[in-house]
Amino acid sequence: MSVNRRPDGRWRARYRDVSGREHAKHFKRKVDAERWVTANKSQRDRGDWIDPELARSTVALVAVTWFTGKQLKPSSLRSYDSLWRTVVKPRWGTIPINTITYGQVVSWVNQLGEEGLSASRTSQALLVLKQILDVAVLDGRISRNVAKQVHAPRPQPTKQRYLTHSQLQALADECGTVHHRYRTLILLLGYTGLRWGEARALRIRHVDLQRRHVAVVDNIPVGYDERDTVGPKSNRSRVVPIPHIVAEEISCLTQNRSSDDLLFTSPGGSLLNNSNFRRDVFDPAVEDLHLSPLTPHDLRHTAASLAISAGASVAGVQTMLGHATAAITLSVYTHLFPADLRSVADKLDAEARKAQARTSAPVASQSAAGPHGPRRCRDTLRSPDRPFDDSRAAMARRRR
């Protein structure tokens, strides 16, 4: 490392990085050159040194590494790719990663909201940028992720929709007018809470009518066909019991069919299409019954609501819906579980009094007399006109 004066009067500063490669820069003042060399030497010795060429990499270049490292289901990969192409890349694709500032990211997030992008979509886009910059840090291109502390907008709470038994039956009947299998589909969704992709991936072999349950082992996400069949969300297969009324409906669909056939198909026998089903079957039925707004996913909420009202526990609802943890179940449906703590206290009191009645007689006689004669409660020792004195002297007098 050295600082030398050039013939033109400027100062040339040089140092070598950890690989031995030389880096040089020119300054008008010697003190600036020396500071630059000292700063880079300190960073090199601490292991914090960043190659200036790598630091000038664009966000689009790092995004290639980020996307390559994603080990996700096709539906999740497609979602990330969409966010990158339509939201993140137009703003950050050509920007060098070492020039991005915290303030720029905050302004971008605010701008997305002003342009009408939903809070959920904005949060997901911010997550993509954060993950790309995390890869840049791990790759030694930048020393820290300036977007890490940027807060995502809070999504507006949406009111969940729950159907009653009567409303669910009416919706099933209305959808069944298009084709009888759609009545069965609505009842299955409304009483088991299966996701749309899980329901349309069900095959005859997944149904056990004797034990009255369906095995949820496959999932065909929206926008994909049978070739893209994957496991359920979080890769958690499960067995979901079905009521007799649903089992009876399903039995009609399984007759004279192969075990490998899809349980639910379109009238033409092809894989159910969410858009077509909503346009031709579900949405018209919802309008006719005046149940708007309602989506097929609301039938999943309906299943949780009906199960809880029937006495299902948190663990039971978690298993039925395929949630990874009970905390997820509670975060969504905690308001549906009984919260009358007064009735709980009354039950505890009743049990406590039963226990007291069984043991109070011998205990009461001993506690009343005590080993040295009758005792009085502390409250009976003080005058009603004088407050209780808990000083050490007063306590000593009471012991005497």
Steps between C-alpha positions, in 0.01 A plus 500: 500500500631842410409858428711669229485837331457500126654750257167673458490578875234244597557225752478135398390264778545122472425192707458125445189302587483157664572330168807714433343707225598867500245782518586861427329838516611862446437794734574871497612498863745264664293476819202370304715238331641384833152476654378292208790258531460477880126438479538222245788343694289495818205343318728239346655409835157474671360287220245770405663601174270508196627473146398827329424318175267254674335785688410661169296195395143580405196366684403302187835319501465395865136403440618219273682338793206569731245335269726204424526422869124485552387145577124551491187358346414610144218724621729683745775538240251646255382747763856613575579530130190714447593731787853540368401569139205733561587687820863471609698485176352815339625708794817326614620273217769733364600659833846412645446332836753720680308817411166396651407692816250444776314817403464389139340170604260678739396740222446210261274317746294815553480558125365150440219570745420832335482327162230270633697182559348301785675485835544125461659530156721787617620296797583208272692726260699648789578147617642417156733801511610416854579142404700609195709738710545224760654288223729794411620514862564126509682528168735766639372770266374737771561513873139546615142491376360855513146373433496269801349759738240633253153420632237352272155663496238341721229328301144608563319236706247309294183373655473125468176355373336197660193316378246326718398140441186618320690743279758237411228251408324760288824587319569132435150450359533805273840390365362148458250625243791539256637152576441268796875467566517871583256450785735240645800728447338788691406273790851354514662846503253631758532208742869406468676828423707359214684755288390537139819340365464210744138437406559490128802270550290239687480163331262211562774308683535784751146444627421237767122483527504229767711706738341821368812701430704639211879491480644836398832410337500701175450859394457653155548878538290743301641546151657155479393164361532142619867485398575767760348305790691572822453426868262698724607834643800467734528141368265385776282210386197435721187292540177700534176339630184571303139508626258228392315747276819568303599133487160412353542766232854383415392136470286596202804650326724196548278240338639332186813712503870418517691561823737731310220724373469851638205521738387840371524603137336739261187382314732400215713287729804729512674652802290758687587856402454758774411788267247298303345352814454842657365658183258223403403344833608659825457875445151475341384280790637747753319787327170312480514419872610854596813372675744748346782557562609137514791306349577127495770563762229629735369143512825412676418761765148359513635152572710635787202692641263202485760267651569736790128544566473120511762490776825442306821588685779721369708191421207341318440805281874526433512140376186539291624813323862386469654792685869461583448609862216561740615863521392550138157357578458728800624807312221455245215351703564593864185714507289193422607301803296545821645784706255516790753498785222566751346161424846346536538665841155373603595145404827527692310631801253211488780243486689676780191497722447129438858432608458728801183320609683167500789622718370802695370324817829379656698793368249757628499358857879505523538843347236647731665381822860452398755309706506771772134594521271713290647741245354812353548642150727797465209725406331438840805636687473852369245759591260593226596864564874440480682396182708187507856567621754277327809652666756271665407625850133431444576154367714428808217611733257271325734204538522565879 
